[in-house]
Amino acid sequence: MTGIDYSQKIPNNVDLAGDKRLQRALEAWQPNYLEWWAQMGPTDFNTKDIYLRTAINVGAEGWAHFGYVKMPDYRWGIFLAPQEEGRTVGFGDHFGQPAWQQVPGEYRNWLRRLIVTQADTEPASVEQQRLLGHTAPSLYDLRNLFQVNVEEGRHLWAMVYLLHTYFGKDGREEAEELLHRRSGNADHPRILGTFNEPCEDWLSFFCFTMFTDRDGKFQLLALAESGFDPLSRTCRFMLTEEAHHMFVGQTGVGRVIEKTLTLMKEHPERDVRDFGAIPIEIIQKYINFWASSSTDLYGAEISSNSANFFRSGLKGRAYEEKQADHLALDQAYAFENFVDGRISKEEVPLRNAMNEVLRDEYVRDNQKGIDYWNRIAERLNSPVRFTLPHRRFNRKIGCYSSGRFHPATGELLDESTWQAHVEQWLPTAKDKAYVKSLMKPVYEKGQYASWIAAPAKGIDDKGVDYEYVKLA
């Protein structure tokens, strides 16, 4: 079904009322979720009316409704894309076999691990961003932050449904644990490193939604290929919502760039700091940090886990239908390994390189965002150009994590050269302090902070001066 039943306590399009045991289990989890939201969400704005979109069906057209809603009243629910009749596994050892409607027993632990890891990112990002509303540069941006937050919450619901439905007691325990880990907590952190990084200013938020949510896009694309059909259907609809998150990031950084370049053009002899804007070199450093941190999210370049997930039909490649060979048995992947302080060209079995294959797609897609920002510079007749850091730069995961590499060329650097230049490449404490000093709320309709340009247009055909959040 494409329509969503909003008459139920938990909105859904999976006939939850037809499975009373599952319905009771999820309704028992619901207050725990709301308690987590009250503790770790953007709680100081819970009484405010926000102009949000809410999914009303999972079809391609007219899938969302816009209107004012208080965030605790947002109808979080369980929405799966329509089932495809006769769908088969699209890759791996089970290629061509009917897609699974139940968890294949031999792959149960692997599948649960994939679902839990994806699920953990959703509440993590809400926790990272929970205080940003206090320094929003406009009502438009405040609304976009809250839209991202409630949809990350809904994505958590999507994964919890899978855990409750298909994994029994283990799944219910995992669902509870998702509400107990905390982003950045030294004793009980979130699973993936990037989701424990502080996100304390809006330039970080825009970079996060540009780069880290783009990782989410490609992880969801790979999981949408899964032979486990409920996971595939869940991820296909999540991708519909994820697109807006990347829009927020790409255009958000773009508006910061536009404001800075406009001031540079108007006042060529002045420092943009004099006007409360963010210098180009600091913007590039933030790009370097968040792009490199998000690049780590794909894991090690060579991975037996990625091979196992592929061969078992659990996690494929993004856009698997475009591949000529869906078995990947006799192919090799060429890459530059870094071992014992040296870079060497190697070939490895393609299945073992599936993390790197997905990272390739991610890097190419990131470059489109960089190109978008450079077109802003071109439009303003500025010679400034932004660059995507080399995939080896500033890595904490994988073979490159043991070396130091130049952000532009990927050239191997010795430690002294790195230390001499790192403050030119990554945000310093002084950079972060300056950016945070600019973070003062602008809550008046149609007004925008000194460091960011107004958007080209508003949300849902509303103007850029619309009252997207009613704070009074």
C-alpha positions as CSV (number, residue, x, y, z in Angstrom):
1,M,0.0,0.0,0.0
2,T,1.2,3.5,-0.7
3,G,-1.2,5.4,1.6
4,I,-0.4,5.8,5.3
5,D,-2.9,4.9,8.0
6,Y,-2.8,7.9,10.4
7,S,-5.7,6.6,12.5
8,Q,-3.4,4.3,14.4
9,K,-1.3,5.3,17.4
10,I,1.8,4.5,15.3
11,P,1.2,5.7,11.7
12,N,2.1,3.0,9.2
13,N,1.5,1.4,5.8
14,V,2.5,-2.1,7.0
15,D,-0.9,-3.2,8.5
16,L,0.4,-3.0,12.0
17,A,-3.1,-3.5,13.4
18,G,-3.0,-7.0,11.8
19,D,-0.2,-8.1,14.1
20,K,-1.3,-7.3,17.6
21,R,1.8,-8.7,19.2
22,L,4.1,-6.5,17.2
23,Q,1.8,-3.6,17.6
24,R,1.9,-3.9,21.4
25,A,5.7,-4.3,21.4
26,L,6.2,-1.1,19.3
27,E,3.6,0.8,21.3
28,A,5.6,-0.2,24.4
29,W,8.8,1.2,22.8
30,Q,7.1,4.4,21.7
31,P,7.1,6.2,25.2
32,N,10.8,5.3,25.6
33,Y,11.4,7.0,22.2
34,L,9.5,10.0,23.3
35,E,11.4,10.2,26.5
36,W,14.7,10.0,24.5
37,W,13.4,12.8,22.3
38,A,12.5,14.9,25.4
39,Q,16.0,14.4,26.8
40,M,18.2,14.5,23.7
41,G,16.2,16.2,21.0
42,P,15.9,20.0,20.3
43,T,13.7,20.1,23.4
44,D,13.7,23.8,24.1
45,F,11.5,24.3,21.0
46,N,9.0,21.5,21.7
47,T,6.2,23.9,22.4
48,K,6.7,25.9,19.2
49,D,4.8,25.5,15.9
50,I,7.1,24.4,13.1
51,Y,6.2,24.4,9.4
52,L,7.1,20.8,8.7
53,R,6.4,18.2,6.0
54,T,4.9,14.9,7.0
55,A,4.7,11.9,4.8
56,I,1.2,11.0,3.7
57,N,2.0,8.2,1.2
58,V,5.1,6.5,-0.3
59,G,4.3,7.1,-3.9
60,A,6.4,9.2,-6.2
61,E,4.0,12.1,-6.4
62,G,2.4,14.2,-3.7
63,W,4.0,12.1,-0.9
64,A,4.2,14.8,1.7
65,H,1.9,17.4,3.4
66,F,3.2,20.7,4.8
67,G,1.8,22.4,7.9
68,Y,2.5,23.7,11.4
69,V,3.1,21.0,14.0
70,K,4.8,20.9,17.4
71,M,7.7,18.4,17.2
72,P,6.5,16.1,20.0
73,D,3.2,15.8,18.1
74,Y,5.0,14.9,14.8
75,R,3.5,11.6,13.6
76,W,6.6,9.4,13.5
77,G,5.7,6.1,11.9
78,I,6.7,3.1,9.8
79,F,6.6,3.6,6.0
80,L,7.9,1.1,3.5
81,A,8.1,1.6,-0.3
82,P,5.6,-0.6,-2.2
83,Q,6.5,-4.3,-2.6
84,E,7.6,-5.2,-6.1
85,E,5.9,-8.4,-7.3
86,G,8.4,-11.1,-8.2
87,R,11.4,-9.2,-7.0
88,T,14.6,-11.2,-7.0
89,V,18.0,-10.9,-5.3
90,G,20.0,-8.7,-7.6
91,F,23.6,-9.7,-6.8
92,G,25.9,-12.1,-5.1
93,D,25.7,-15.9,-4.7
94,H,21.8,-15.8,-4.5
95,F,21.5,-13.7,-7.7
96,G,18.2,-14.3,-9.4
97,Q,16.6,-16.1,-6.5
98,P,13.3,-14.8,-5.0
99,A,14.0,-11.9,-2.5
100,W,13.5,-12.9,1.1
101,Q,10.5,-11.8,3.0
102,Q,11.9,-13.4,6.2
103,V,15.4,-13.3,7.6
104,P,17.6,-16.1,6.1
105,G,18.8,-17.9,9.2
106,E,22.4,-18.3,8.1
107,Y,22.7,-14.5,7.7
108,R,20.8,-13.4,10.7
109,N,23.7,-11.9,12.7
110,W,25.2,-10.1,9.7
111,L,21.8,-8.6,8.8
112,R,21.1,-7.5,12.3
113,R,24.6,-5.9,12.4
114,L,23.9,-3.9,9.2
115,I,20.5,-2.7,10.5
116,V,21.8,-1.7,13.9
117,T,24.7,0.2,12.5
118,Q,22.5,2.2,10.1
119,A,19.9,2.7,12.9
120,D,22.4,4.1,15.3
121,T,23.3,7.0,13.0
122,E,19.8,8.4,13.1
123,P,19.4,9.3,16.8
124,A,23.2,10.2,16.9
125,S,22.7,13.1,14.5
126,V,19.8,14.4,16.5
127,E,21.9,14.4,19.6
128,Q,24.8,16.1,17.8
129,Q,22.5,18.9,16.6
130,R,20.2,19.3,19.6
131,L,21.4,22.8,20.7
132,L,21.8,24.4,17.3
133,G,18.3,25.9,17.4
134,H,19.6,28.5,19.9
135,T,22.0,30.0,17.3
136,A,19.9,29.6,14.1
137,P,20.8,32.2,11.5
138,S,17.2,32.6,10.4
139,L,13.7,31.1,10.8
140,Y,14.1,29.4,7.4
141,D,17.3,27.6,8.7
142,L,15.7,26.8,12.1
143,R,12.8,25.1,10.3
144,N,15.2,23.1,8.1
145,L,17.2,21.9,11.2
146,F,14.0,20.7,12.8
147,Q,12.8,19.0,9.5
148,V,16.1,17.1,9.4
149,N,15.8,16.2,13.1
150,V,12.2,14.8,12.9
151,E,13.1,12.8,9.8
152,E,16.1,11.3,11.4
153,G,13.8,10.3,14.2
154,R,11.4,8.7,11.7
155,H,14.3,6.8,10.1
156,L,15.1,5.4,13.6
157,W,11.5,4.2,13.7
158,A,11.9,2.5,10.3
159,M,14.9,0.5,11.5
160,V,13.3,-0.3,14.9
161,Y,10.4,-1.8,13.1
162,L,12.7,-4.2,11.3
163,L,14.4,-5.2,14.6
164,H,11.1,-5.8,16.4
165,T,9.5,-7.6,13.5
166,Y,12.2,-9.9,12.3
167,F,14.7,-10.4,15.2
168,G,12.7,-11.3,18.2
169,K,14.1,-10.8,21.7
170,D,17.6,-9.8,20.3
171,G,15.9,-7.2,18.1
172,R,13.9,-5.7,20.9
173,E,17.1,-5.4,23.1
174,E,18.9,-3.7,20.2
175,A,16.1,-1.3,19.8
176,E,16.3,-0.3,23.5
177,E,20.1,0.1,23.2
178,L,19.6,2.5,20.4
179,L,18.0,4.9,22.9
180,H,20.8,4.5,25.5
181,R,24.0,5.2,23.5
182,R,24.9,8.8,23.4
183,S,26.8,10.8,20.8
184,G,30.2,11.8,22.1
185,N,29.8,9.9,25.4
186,A,33.1,8.4,26.4
187,D,31.6,5.4,28.2
188,H,28.7,4.7,25.8
189,P,29.3,6.3,22.4
190,R,27.6,5.9,19.2
191,I,28.9,3.1,16.9
192,L,30.6,5.2,14.2
193,G,33.2,7.8,14.9
194,T,31.8,10.7,12.8
195,F,28.6,10.5,14.8
196,N,30.5,11.3,18.0
197,E,32.1,14.4,16.6
198,P,30.8,17.7,18.1
199,C,28.5,19.7,15.8
200,E,28.4,23.0,17.7
201,D,28.0,25.6,15.0
202,W,26.0,26.0,11.8
203,L,28.9,25.8,9.4
204,S,29.6,22.3,10.9
205,F,25.9,21.5,10.6
206,F,25.8,22.4,6.9
207,C,29.0,20.4,6.3
208,F,27.5,17.5,8.2
209,T,24.3,17.5,6.1
210,M,26.4,17.9,2.9
211,F,29.0,15.2,3.6
212,T,27.7,12.9,6.3
213,D,24.1,12.7,5.1
214,R,25.5,12.0,1.7
215,D,27.3,9.0,3.1
216,G,23.8,8.1,4.4
217,K,22.5,8.3,0.9
218,F,25.0,5.8,-0.4
219,Q,24.7,3.5,2.5
220,L,20.9,3.5,1.9
221,L,21.4,2.9,-1.8
222,A,23.5,-0.1,-1.1
223,L,21.0,-1.5,1.5
224,A,18.1,-0.7,-0.9
225,E,19.6,-3.4,-3.1
226,S,19.3,-6.0,-0.3
227,G,17.8,-9.3,-1.0
228,F,16.0,-9.0,2.3
229,D,13.0,-7.3,0.9
230,P,11.7,-5.4,4.0
231,L,15.1,-3.7,4.4
232,S,15.1,-2.8,0.7
233,R,11.7,-1.3,0.9
234,T,12.5,0.6,4.1
235,C,15.6,2.2,2.6
236,R,14.0,3.1,-0.7
237,F,11.5,5.4,1.1
238,M,14.2,6.7,3.5
239,L,16.1,7.9,0.4
240,T,13.1,10.1,-0.5
241,E,13.4,12.0,2.7
242,E,17.3,12.0,2.7
243,A,17.4,14.2,-0.4
244,H,16.2,17.2,1.5
245,H,19.0,16.8,4.2
246,M,21.7,17.0,1.5
247,F,19.9,20.0,0.0
248,V,20.1,21.7,3.3
249,G,23.8,21.1,3.5
250,Q,24.8,21.9,0.0
251,T,22.8,25.1,-0.3
252,G,23.7,26.0,3.3
253,V,27.4,26.0,2.6
254,G,26.7,27.7,-0.7
255,R,24.9,30.5,1.0
256,V,27.8,31.0,3.4
257,I,30.2,31.1,0.4
258,E,27.9,33.6,-1.4
259,K,27.8,36.0,1.5
260,T,31.6,35.9,2.0
261,L,32.4,36.3,-1.7
262,T,29.9,39.2,-2.0
263,L,31.5,41.0,0.8
264,M,35.0,40.4,-0.7
265,K,33.8,41.9,-3.9
266,E,32.2,44.9,-2.3
267,H,35.1,45.5,0.1
268,P,38.3,44.2,-1.6
269,E,40.6,45.9,0.8
270,R,38.9,44.7,4.0
271,D,38.8,41.5,6.0
272,V,35.4,39.8,5.9
273,R,35.7,39.3,9.6
274,D,35.0,43.1,9.9
275,F,31.5,42.4,8.6
276,G,30.8,39.3,10.6
277,A,31.4,36.8,7.8
278,I,33.5,33.6,7.6
279,P,36.8,33.8,5.6
280,I,37.2,31.5,2.6
281,E,40.1,29.7,4.1
282,I,38.1,28.7,7.2
283,I,35.2,27.4,5.0
284,Q,37.7,25.2,3.1
285,K,39.1,23.9,6.4
286,Y,35.7,22.9,7.5
287,I,35.1,21.2,4.2
288,N,38.4,19.3,4.6
289,F,37.4,18.1,8.1
290,W,33.9,16.9,7.5
291,A,34.6,15.4,4.1
292,S,37.5,13.4,5.4
293,S,35.7,12.3,8.5
294,S,32.7,11.2,6.5
295,T,34.9,9.4,4.0
296,D,35.9,7.1,6.9
297,L,32.3,5.9,7.3
298,Y,32.8,3.4,4.5
299,G,35.3,1.4,6.6
300,A,38.5,-0.3,5.5
301,E,39.5,-0.4,1.8
302,I,39.8,-4.1,1.8
303,S,37.2,-5.9,3.9
304,S,36.1,-9.5,4.3
305,N,32.9,-8.2,5.9
306,S,32.0,-6.2,2.7
307,A,32.7,-9.4,0.7
308,N,30.4,-11.4,3.0
309,F,27.6,-8.9,2.8
310,F,27.8,-8.8,-1.0
311,R,28.1,-12.6,-1.6
312,S,25.2,-13.2,0.8
313,G,22.9,-10.7,-1.0
314,L,22.5,-8.5,2.0
315,K,24.2,-5.3,0.8
316,G,25.0,-4.5,-2.8
317,R,26.5,-1.7,-4.7
318,A,24.8,1.6,-5.3
319,Y,22.9,1.5,-8.6
320,E,23.5,-2.2,-8.9
321,E,21.2,-2.4,-11.9
322,K,23.9,-0.4,-13.9
323,Q,26.5,-3.2,-13.4
324,A,27.1,-5.6,-16.2
325,D,28.2,-8.4,-13.8
326,H,26.2,-8.9,-10.6
327,L,28.3,-11.8,-9.3
328,A,31.7,-10.0,-9.0
329,L,33.5,-13.3,-8.8
330,D,36.1,-13.0,-11.5
331,Q,36.9,-9.3,-11.4
332,A,39.6,-7.4,-9.6
333,Y,39.7,-3.9,-8.2
334,A,42.9,-1.9,-8.6
335,F,43.8,0.6,-5.8
336,E,46.7,2.2,-4.1
337,N,47.4,0.5,-0.8
338,F,49.5,2.0,2.0
339,V,51.6,-0.6,3.9
340,D,54.7,-0.1,6.0
341,G,55.0,3.6,5.1
342,R,54.8,3.0,1.3
343,I,52.1,3.4,-1.3
344,S,51.9,0.5,-3.7
345,K,49.5,-0.4,-6.6
346,E,47.6,-3.6,-5.9
347,E,44.7,-5.6,-7.3
348,V,42.3,-7.4,-5.0
349,P,39.2,-9.5,-5.6
350,L,36.4,-7.1,-6.3
351,R,34.1,-8.6,-3.6
352,N,36.7,-7.6,-1.0
353,A,36.7,-4.0,-2.3
354,M,33.0,-3.3,-2.0
355,N,33.6,-0.6,0.7
356,E,35.9,1.1,-1.7
357,V,33.5,0.7,-4.7
358,L,30.9,2.5,-2.6
359,R,33.4,5.1,-1.5
360,D,34.2,5.8,-5.2
361,E,30.5,6.7,-5.8
362,Y,30.5,8.9,-2.8
363,V,33.6,10.8,-3.8
364,R,32.2,11.4,-7.2
365,D,28.9,12.7,-5.8
366,N,30.8,14.9,-3.3
367,Q,32.6,16.5,-6.2
368,K,29.2,17.6,-7.6
369,G,28.7,19.6,-4.5
370,I,32.1,21.2,-4.8
371,D,31.3,22.1,-8.4
372,Y,28.0,23.7,-7.2
373,W,29.9,25.9,-4.8
374,N,32.5,26.8,-7.5
375,R,29.6,27.9,-9.8
376,I,28.6,30.4,-7.1
377,A,32.1,31.8,-7.2
378,E,32.0,31.9,-11.0
379,R,28.7,33.7,-10.9
380,L,30.2,36.4,-8.6
381,N,33.3,36.7,-10.9
382,S,35.5,35.5,-8.1
383,P,38.7,33.5,-8.7
384,V,38.2,31.5,-5.5
385,R,37.7,27.8,-6.0
386,F,37.0,25.1,-3.5
387,T,38.4,21.6,-3.5
388,L,37.5,18.2,-2.2
389,P,40.3,16.8,0.0
390,H,42.0,13.8,-1.3
391,R,40.5,10.5,-0.1
392,R,43.7,9.7,1.8
393,F,43.7,13.0,3.7
394,N,43.1,13.0,7.5
395,R,41.8,9.4,7.6
396,K,41.2,7.6,10.9
397,I,39.9,4.3,9.4
398,G,41.5,2.1,6.8
399,C,45.1,1.7,5.4
400,Y,45.6,5.5,5.1
401,S,45.0,6.1,8.7
402,S,48.6,5.2,9.5
403,G,50.1,8.0,7.3
404,R,50.0,11.7,6.7
405,F,48.8,12.9,3.3
406,H,48.5,16.2,1.4
407,P,44.9,17.3,1.1
408,A,45.2,18.3,-2.6
409,T,47.5,15.7,-4.0
410,G,47.4,12.8,-1.6
411,E,51.2,12.9,-1.5
412,L,52.7,11.1,1.5
413,L,54.1,13.6,4.0
414,D,56.5,13.2,6.9
415,E,55.3,14.2,10.4
416,S,57.3,17.5,10.5
417,T,55.8,18.7,7.2
418,W,52.3,17.7,8.4
419,Q,52.7,19.6,11.7
420,A,54.0,22.6,9.8
421,H,50.9,22.8,7.6
422,V,48.1,21.2,9.4
423,E,46.7,24.5,10.7
424,Q,46.3,25.6,7.1
425,W,44.3,22.5,6.3
426,L,42.1,21.8,9.3
427,P,40.1,24.1,11.6
428,T,42.2,25.3,14.5
429,A,40.9,26.1,18.0
430,K,41.0,29.8,17.0
431,D,39.0,29.1,13.8
432,K,36.3,27.3,15.7
433,A,36.2,30.0,18.3
434,Y,35.7,32.6,15.7
435,V,32.9,30.7,13.9
436,K,31.2,30.1,17.2
437,S,31.4,33.8,18.1
438,L,29.2,34.5,15.1
439,M,26.5,32.0,16.2
440,K,23.9,34.4,17.4
441,P,20.2,33.7,16.8
442,V,18.3,35.6,14.2
443,Y,14.6,35.0,14.8
444,E,13.0,37.9,12.9
445,K,11.0,37.1,9.8
446,G,13.0,37.6,6.6
447,Q,16.2,38.4,8.5
448,Y,19.5,36.5,8.1
449,A,22.7,36.4,10.1
450,S,25.7,38.5,8.9
451,W,27.6,35.4,7.7
452,I,25.0,33.8,5.4
453,A,23.0,34.9,2.4
454,A,19.2,34.4,2.1
455,P,18.2,31.3,0.1
456,A,17.1,31.6,-3.5
457,K,13.6,30.6,-2.6
458,G,11.6,29.3,0.4
459,I,10.1,26.0,1.3
460,D,6.8,24.7,-0.2
461,D,6.5,27.8,-2.4
462,K,6.6,30.1,0.6
463,G,8.8,33.2,0.6
464,V,12.2,33.5,2.2
465,D,10.5,35.8,4.7
466,Y,7.9,33.3,5.8
467,E,7.3,32.6,9.5
468,Y,8.6,29.0,9.3
469,V,8.8,28.8,13.1
470,K,6.3,30.5,15.4
471,L,8.4,31.4,18.4
472,A,5.9,33.8,20.1
